[in-house]
Amino acid sequence: MTDIPESVRVALDGLRTLGGDDLVKQMATVFAEYSAGRVRALQGAAETGDLTGVAEAAHALKGSARQLGLTAMADACQATEEAARRGDGAGLQALAADVHGKYTAAAEWLRVAAA
């Protein structure tokens, strides 16, 4: 079984309090669908050196991740966004790969938690 971080459990418990299991399932589904495209956009922008695209995708992902208690993913997004806004394109592909890895883990945690 997937070990879900405490921050995710707390966030999902808060959602359950507001709207029950249906809200948790809906938020997990929306996150997975929305964020998959954003992660692809982030990686594509990093590959082409599109600093604005990287910053915008990372920013959007960061907010969604924080809302669901996905702290590691949100922190990776913040580091990526800050690097892009500074104009530091040298490590963007590695940062984008880190976000992708954190997203993959997060999507699994949410799938398990919402089941």
Secondary structure, 3 states (H helix, E strand, C coil): CCCCCHHHHHHHHHHHHHHHHHHHHHHHHHHHHHHHHHHHHHHHHHHHCCHHHHHHHHHHHHHHHHHCCCHHHHHHHHHHHHHHHHCCCCCHHHHHHHHHHHHHHHHHHHHHHHC
